[in-house]
Amino acid sequence: MLRWVSFALLVGICASAGEEKKKTGNPPVSLSRGWGNTINWVKTYEDGLSKMEKSQKPLMVIHHREDCPHSQALKKVFAADKTVQKMAREGFIMLNVVEETGDPNLALDGYYVPRIVFVDPRKAVRNDIIGQYEQMFAYGPEDMGILADNMRKAKVLLKTEL
């Protein structure tokens, strides 16, 4: 009888330890993925399109990979640039994705990373808001000034075209 009580006690302790481990396990990954914790990020492209229509703010989609050194370098300066962070937070619906959305319009010139694409509230991908490279939507860490200018351009075009 004492064995059964000891066994039940041991099972109870192990079960409660397992439950505690589940509670304190890995925290959920933030939607910012390191791109800016003060920005209100949307979870999916569809969510972004829906919020964009309601708010009439453009959608900015950042395609990146966690294992890409170019993406990591861009993320580091993007997150540190106060001007870009403020514009992203206040003037855009923001989405960063590590998996392709499935919308070929977001890959007009290929599926490379990192790339940043602007979508206006009419759901038109803006192929006139581009970086300085052959790959139109590519940005590097040294391009925060260009990106900031393009964010301003997206806001101005939105006001004049809608």
Secondary structure, 3 states (H helix, E strand, C coil): CHHHHHHHHHHHHHHHHHHHHHHCCCCCCCCCCCCCCCCCECCCHHHHHHHHHHHCCCEEEEECCCCCHHHHHHHHHHHHCHHHHHHHHHHCEEEEECCCCCCHHHHCCCCCCCEEEEECCCCCECCCCCCCCCCCCECCHHHHHHHHHHHHHHHHHHHHHC
